[in-house]
Amino acid sequence: MKKTIDRRSFLKTMAGTGALIATSQLPLIADDKPEVFPERGKFERLSICYATVEIGLEKPFTILHISDTHLTAAYPHESDKKQTLNVRRTKTFGGRQEEALRDSLAWAKQHVDYVVHTGDLIDWQSEANFDLVRKYFGDGLIGSLGNHEFTSDMWLSDPKEEQTEEYKDYSKEKLQSVYPFDISLQSQVVNGVNFITMDDVYGYVTKQQVKRFRKEARKGLPIVLCLHVPLYTDNIWRATYRFWKAESKMESGELPQVTGDFKRQLEDPVTSGFIEYLKKEPLLKCILSGHQHISVEDQFSPTCREYVTGSNFLFHGREVIFI
């Protein structure tokens, strides 16, 4: 599904999570008073960082990029597995995920034109989580999923979760019915910029996705690529390693051995070829991603900088200014 609409029509019709939500269509948010530093303003608990992407636009615009909200809701009538996950995963993420999402959307409604969410909006599949998706984002949802969207019951899943297209097939139809956008690849043109969101939740892309992306590039428009898993750069990997794996102060500047999703990107021939193509694609101006729960950025190519945004469940976000 691909279409081009003007800004006014977009603002009237779009409300989504994974590429662009028009902030005029965001839900009304209760004006709750912050528990911490209540006299300093209701958005004090948000941690917003900033970036500017220079494209040469006639009409500049701004977005709020958020990722990794990890909603953990379950209705009482849902299975014992869902109840176990509700208790344990809510404790893991602190129990304020929906509050963080509400704050982020309220801030966006006042400060920016659109919102980008790059996946893991929900932590696992449940009726309650799917209803929260519908509650906050309505029928105009478009964009990128995260790896957690594809898990039915995490470590309790049957069949056991595997990072393959075959495993995705167990729930792809269900997810497609909840998220009304093409969950494999979606294109949306806004103010002359082509926002393309792709499913790379296990660190790879498919031949069909690459073919579709190249077709989008032939439009000749500046491209913002929105993904869940960041594309490999040395410095993004180094920061990821320091956050997730390092257990001491850094003693060497040597690049750590690449593992996980980044290793798969470098070893999978389709994905590694796609990355090399992107590095030479002058239309690519910006990559927005999440997954790692940290805010880090690096130069991806001569024309493109990649921005990884920290976890929304910790009230993190990034305003990106397109000029």
N, C-alpha and C positions, 0 to 999 in steps of 0.2 A: 504494500500500500504506500503510494507516494503521491504527494500533492504539494502545490505551491499556493499560499494564500497571503494576502496582505496583512499588515500588522493589526489593523482594526478588526478584521474578521477573526484573526487568530486570537486576539484578546477576548472576543465574544464567545468563542467556541471551545478553546482548548483548556483542559485542566488535567494534568497528567504527572506521572512520577518520573519517568526515566529518560525522557529527553527534556521537553519543555512544558512547563505549566505556566500559562498566562496568569500573572498574579491577580489580575482583576477578577478571576474566577475562583480564587482560593476561598475556602470556607471561613466563616466568621469564627474568631477565636475568643474564648473567654478572657477577660482582662484580669488574669490572676496576678496577685502581687508576689514578687520573688521572695523566697524564704531567706536568701542570702543578700545582704546589703539592700534592703527593701526601698531605701530612699534614693537609690542611684539609678532607677529606671528599670522598666520591666524586662529589657533585653540584656541586662548586665551579665546574666549567666551564659549568654551565647559567646562563643569564641569564633569570631569572623576574621579571616585573613583575606588578602586582596591580591588581584592580578589584573594586568591590562594587556589586552591582545590588540595589536595595531594591524588593521587590515586596510584602512582607507575607506571607511564606510561613509555614505552620505547621511545616514541616520544612525548614530551610535545607540547602543542599548546595553543593558546590564542583566546579568543572571545571578541567582544564588545557586551554587553547586553544593549539593549535599549527597551523602552516601552512607550506607551501613547504619540504618536505624534499628534493625533487628527487633521488630515487634514480636511479642511472645504471648499472645492471647489465646485462650481456649475457652469454649463454652462448657458449662458443667456437664452437658449431655455427651460431650465428645469422649473419645476412648481413653483408657487408662494411660496409654502412651502419651497422648496429648496433655493429660493432667500432670504426668511426671515432667514432661518438657516445660510446661508452664511454670512449675515450681522451680526447677533447677536452672532453667535458662533466664528466667526473670531475675533470679538472684545473680547470675553471671553478669547481666547487663545493668543491674542497679535498679530496675523497676521504674525508671523515669523516661523510657524511650518515647512513649506517646507524648509526654510533656515536652520533650526536646523537639519532636516533630512539630507540635503545635506552635511552639515558640519560633521555630525556624520559618514556618509558613506565615506567621503573623509579622515577623520582621521583614520577610520578602514582600509581603503585600504593601508595606510602607516604603520600601527602599529600592526595589528592583522591578524589572519588567517581566522576567520569567524565572522559573526554577528548573534546575536539572537534578535528577536523582539517578545515581549510577549503580543501583542494585543493593541487594540485601535489605530491602525495605522491611521484609518479614524474615524471621529467623527459621521458620519451618512452616509447612502447610497445615492450616487448620481453617475451619469455617470462620472462626472469630477473626483470625488474621486477614482472611480474604475480605471479610466485611469491613475491616478497618481500611483496606485498600480502597474499597468502594466509597467509604465515608469521606475520606480525605481528598480523593482525586477524581471521583465522578466518572463519566463515560468517555472523557476525552483523553484517557491515559495512553501515553506512548512512551517508548524508551527502552532501557536496558534492564535486564534482570541480573541478579547475583547468583552465586552458587547456592545460597541458602534457599532461594525461591524453589529450587528443584528438589529439595530434600523433603520427604514426607514425614519422617520421624527421626532424623539424624542417626545416632548410633543404634537406635531401636528399630530402624527401618527393615522391612522385609518385602522385597529382596534387599540385601545389603547395598548401601550406596556405593556406586562406582562412578568414576569421572569419565564417562563415555556418552556418546550420542544415544546408545541403546538404553542407558539408564534414564536419560532425559525423556525418552519416549513414554515411560510409565506415567508421566504427569504433564507432558507437553500440551496435550489437548485441554486438560483442566486449566492450566495456567493461561493458555491462550483465551479461554472463555472469561477469565477474571481480568486480565490485562488487555484492554482493547487496542493493542498495537501489534505489529508484527514482531514477535519476540526474537526472531533470528536476526533481522536487520530492518531498521526503520529510517526513512529519510523525511526531514521536515525543513523546508526553506523558510527562513525568517530574516527579513531585512537584507535579502541578497546573500545570506550565509546558509550553507547547507549543513544542518546538524544531522549527523549519521550515527545511529546507535547500533552496536553489534553485540551479540552474545559471544563472549569469550570466557565464560565463567569457570572453565577448567583449564585455562591457559592456552587454548588453541582456537583457531578458526577453521572453517571448512572451505573446500574449493568453491562451493556454491556461494558462500558469503563473499569470498574474494571477487568472484565474477560479478556479483551485484554491486560491490563497492566500486569496482572499476567502471561500471556503467554509470554510477552516480558521478564519478569524477569527470566523465565526459560532458557533463553539464557545464563545466568550466567555471563553477562557483567556488568561492573560498569554503573550505571544509573544516568543521569542528567534529572530531571523532569522540564519541562517548562510549566508554567501556567500563566493565566492572573491574577486571584484572588489568593493572597497568601494563603497558608494553615495556619491555626490558630496556633499561639504560644502566650503565655502571653505577651511577650515583643513587638511582632509585633502588637498585638491588642492595647497595651498601647500607642505605638507611633502613631498608626493610630487615636486613640481617641484624643490624644493631638493635632494632626494636624487638624482634621476635626471637632471636637466637643467641645473641651475645650475652654473656653472663659476667663480663668484667669490663674494665676500661679498655679502650682501644690501644693496642701496643704496636700495631703495624698498619701502614697504609695499603698493604697488599689486599687486592680484591678477594673477598671470601669466595669459596667454591659455590657455584650457582646450584640451587636446588629448587624443588617444588614447581610452581606454575612457570617461573622464569626459565627453569631448565627445559621444561616441555616446549616453551616458545622457541628456544634456541635449537632444539633437537627435532621438532616436528617440521618436516620439509615445507608443508603448505604454509604454516605460520611463520617460520623463519623467512621464507620467500616473500610473504606479505609484508613483514617488517622492513625488509630491505627495499621493497618497492615503495613503501610509505616514506622512507628516508629520502627518496629521490623525487617525491611528489610535491611540486611547488605549491599546489592548491591547499595542502594540509597546513593549517595555521595553528591548531591547538588540539591537544588531547586532554580529555577530562576523565578521570578514573577514581577508583576507591579501593575497597577490598583489604588494604593493609592496615587500616585504622590509624594511619599517621598522615600528617600533612607534609608533603615533600614535593619538590619540583626539580626538573632538569631539562636541558636542551635536548630534544629528541632528534631534530634535523635542522638544517640551515634556516628553514622557514617555520618550524613548529617547536613549541615548548609544551612539555607535558606537566599537568598539575594533578597530583594525587591529593585528595581531600580527606581529612581525618573523619573519625566516626561521628555520625549524627547522634547516636545514643549518648555521646559525651558532649552534646550541644555544639559540635564543630560544624563549620561551613566555610565557604569561600565565595566572595563576590568577585565575579569576573566582568571586567568592563571591556566591551568591544567597541573600538573606535576606528 
